[in-house]
Structures are given as structure tokens and as C-alpha cells.
């Protein structure tokens, strides 16, 4: 998905489910349930030690099973976290921290719209 597709998906979404689970299988089953319930945008929150690993697995799963799903990440608070999650691929950001060092490091690589989106 490109930025336009992600923004269009978010604009059309009546609700964006948000969750974290440390088990990739369960996180993907939750994605299945959300998608079957009509969600086309999901936020996974960076709230646990396994967040990056689980998000990587979810991203691969979504690309295979739900190419029209916009998968986002929330609760990013450091430049290092942002870079790690950016390497996963095309994602959107929820509630990107407004810390100055995070903003100045990421501004050249992201664009802003309805949400903060990575290209």
C-alpha cells in the first residue's frame, strides 16, 4: 500500500482496532477476526518486549492474506524504535511521539496526512 491507499483506508474506517499480544499466532488470529469483522486498518501497539518480532510476523501474514489491510504501529517513542519498525515495510504510525529528536530524525523519511505515514 502506498500513502494514498493507507490514508483512504483510514478515512473509510469507522473504527481501527488496537491491540498487543506477545504471541505472533494469537496476534495473527486477532487480525483474522478483525478483518472478518470488517476492519481494513489495525494498529498494533509497541507495548511489550516482543512487539517488533510480532509486528514483523503480522506484517508478513497481512501481505500474504490481506493485501488491502493497512497495518499500523503505535507507541513509538525513540528514534531507534522508529527505525526498527520502518524497516518492516509500508506501515502507518499512530501517536508518534512528539519528542524533538524523534521528529527531526524522521521528518525527511515520512510524510504527514490523516496519520503519520512512512513511504
N, C-alpha and C positions, 0 to 999 in steps of 0.2 A: 504494500500500500504506500502511496506517496502522501505528502502533506495534505493535498486537496482531498483525497479519499478519506483520510483519517478525520479531518475536520468535518466533512459531510456526514460521516458515520456518527460522530459525536453530536452533531446538530440534530440528527434524526433520532437519537437515542432518548427514549423517555426516562431511562434510568441506566446508570452504569454500576454494575455490581463491583464490590470491593472486597477483597479477602486476602489472607495469607494462610498458607499451610506449609509445614516443613517437609511434607511428603509429596514428591512430584506426582505420583499416581493419583493421590487424592486431589491434588490441585487440578490435575487434568480432568478428573471426573467432575469436579465442581465446574470447570469450564464447559464440559459437555452439557451439564444440567442448565447452566446459564444460557448457553447457545440454544438449546432445545426450547427454553422458555422465551426466546426472542431477543436476547441480548446480542448486540453486534459490537459492543465495546465493553471491555473488562479492565479494571485496574487491579493489579497485583501490588501489594504494599511491601516495601522493603523494611520489614519489621523483625526479621529473625536471621540467625547465623547462616541459614541455608537459602536465603532469599535469591541470591544470584544464581545458584545452581538450579533451583526450582524454576526460576524465571527462564533460564536457558532451555530447560526441558519443555516448559509450557510454550515458549516461542516456536520451537521445532514442531511440537504437536499441533499448534494452531496453524502453522504454514501448511502442514500436510492435510489436516482435517477441516479447517475453517479459514480459507484464504481471504474471506471478506470480514474477518474479525479484526478489530483494532485492539491490540493488547498494549496496555499502558502500565507504567510503573509509578508508584508514589513514594513519598517519604525519602527522597534523596537529599542528603544534607552535606555531602562532601564532594569535592572535585573528583576524588578517586572513585567514589561510588558511581558518580555520573559517567565517568569514562568506562568503567566496567560494564554498566548497563547499556551504554551506547554501542559497545562492541557486539551486543547481542543482535542488533539489527534495527529494523524500522519499528520504532515504538513511539509512544507519546508519553508525555510527562504530566503527572498531576502534582500540584502543590510543590513545585520545585522550590527549594529553599531560596530565600531572598538574601542570602549571605553574599556580600560583595565579591569575595574571591570566587565563589561558585558562578555568579553571574558573569564576571569578566572572563573567566576561563571558558565558559560555554557559549557566550553570545556569538562568536564567529562561526559556531558549528550548528546552531539551532535557529529555527525561525519561530515566530510567535503567531498564534491565531486564536482560535477558541481555547486551545490548550497550548502549552509549550510543546513543540513537536521537533523531533530530530529528523533530518532528511534521510 
